């Protein structure tokens, strides 16, 4: 009996150590914000600046904004139906003709998957990878940037009346 108790105890300790080792450390909110902002800047803001730099001075295209900013909308990552974590973002723009310096909010909105280093932009039909959205393609996916519904416990069985 004593030997089986030791085996059981060692198995419990092994499982406990393994679960602690495999548990994901919570991501610091500031690191989450910084990482998401950097990724959106790299995959959306910088490519837009490069393409706007090629614009001719007397072009009929709309004048590009004077400045853009990225706002991360979530303090904590959300989990989608695939178990992947993401945060939502918005890109705002400041145009030259705005006299009061008011930012135009939500020019681009979408989400960032930090672990996959993927940025998706919201379009009418769903979310499109940032590189494709900037090229004007609508390669929308419906399975990203949507939080999975919380797990609901099944209802308790109804007891039959005594009788």
N, C-alpha and C positions, 0 to 999 in steps of 0.2 A: 504494500500500500504506500509505503514511504517513497519508493522509487517512482511509482506512477504519479504521485503528487509533485515530485521534482520535475518530471517530464512535462506535466501539465503547466506548471509554473514557468518553466523555460519556454514553452510554446507561447504562453501568454505574453511574456516579456519580449520575445522575438517579434510577435505581431504588433505589440505596442511600439517598439522601436522602429519597425518598418513603416507603420502608419505615420509616425512623427516625421520620419525621414522623407516620406513621399508627399507629405502635406505641403501644399503651396503656401509660401509666405505671402501675406497680404501686401499688395503693392501700395507704397506710400502715395498719397493723393497728389503731392507736388511732383513726384517722379512721373506719375501717370499723365498729369497735365503737360509737363515738359516734353515727354516722349511723344505724345499725341500732337502737340503743337509743332514740334520739329518735323514729324512725318508729314503733316498737312502742308507745312511750308515747303518741304522738299518735293512733294508730289503734286501740289496744286499751285501755290503762290509763285514759286520760282519759275515753273514752266510758263505760267501766264505772263510774268514779267519778260521772259525771253521772247515770247511770241509778240508781245506788245512793243518791244524794242525794235522789231522789224517793220512796224507799221509806218507807212509813209506819212509825212507831215500833213499833207492835204488830202488824206484818205477820207472816204465817206463812212468808214467804220466809226462806231461811237468812240468818243475819247475815253481812253483807259482811266481808271481811278488814280488819284494822286498817291494813295496808300491803301494797303489792306491789312487787316488784323485777323487773327485766328482766336476764336473763343472755344474752349472745351466746355461742353454743357453738363457733363456728368462728373461728380466728385468721386464716384466709385464706378468700376467697370460693371457692365451688364453682361449677362450670359445669354447667347442665342440658343436656338433649338438644337444646334450641333454641339453645344457645350463650350463654344469658343467665346472669349471675352472681348468686348468692344466698348468704346465710348463714343458719344455723339459730339459733333463739332459744328461750328458755323464760321463762315468767312464773311467779314464785313468789309465794306469799301467806303473810302472817303474821296468824293469827287471834287474837282477844282471849282465847280460852279456853286457848291454849297457854301453860302456866305457865313453861316453860323458854325461851320465846322461839324455839322451833324453827320454821323456815320449812317450809311445805308446798311441796315442789318440783314443778315441771312441771304447774302448774294449767292452763296453756295452753302448747302448743308449736307451732312452725311455722317459717316462713322469711320472710326479707325480701329483696326485690329492690330494691336501693338505686337503681339507675338509673331504674327504672320507678316508684319510690316505692310499691311494692305490698307488702302484708303478707298472708300466708296462714296460716290456723290449721288444724292437723291435726284431722281428725275421723275417724270410723270408716271412711268410704268414700274418703277422700283429703284434699285440702287445699282449703279454702274461703276466699275473700277475707274479710279480717277484718270488714269492715262487715256482710257477710251472715251470718257465723258468730255475731256478737254479737246479731243479730236472731233467732237460732235456726234459720236456714235452712241446709240441707245442700246447697249448690250445689258439690259437690266436683269437683275436677279431679285427674286422675292424671298430668298432664304437667308439673307444677311441683314444686319442692322435692326433686327427685330428681337426684342427681349422674349425669352421663352416664358410661357405662362408659369406661374408658381405651381408647384406640385400640390395637389389637393388630396387630402386623405379620403379614402372611400367612406361613404356614410356608414354609421354603425347599423348593424342589423336590428330590425324592429322585433322586439320580443312579443311573443304571442300572449294575448291576455290569459290570465289564470282563470280557469274556470269552470 
